[in-house]
Amino acid sequence: MTGTVEFVQKIRYVEVTDENGEQQVYAIPETVENVQELIRCKDCKNACVYDDDEVICTHIDSNGNDKHPADWFCADVVKRDD
């Protein structure tokens, strides 16, 4: 099987003063153990109806919305078994 899997990874930003006294910003990714697969609404078990490229979910997000674009994602995701 061939496909693409997206992941969510936390990045910490650190400001460091270099030898010239200038501020440099470095992005430091968290460890691999903390990486999570990103699952979009179109692949979620809670997505029940497609309506003009909107996904109507059986859950309500933290803003009170139950309609999202198909490529939206949220913390309440449960991957659909296909």
Secondary structure, DSSP 4 states (H G I P E B T S, - for coil): -----EEE--EEEEEEE-TTS-EEEEEEEPPGGG-EEE-BGGGBTTEEEEETTEEEESS--TTS--EEETT-B-TT--B---
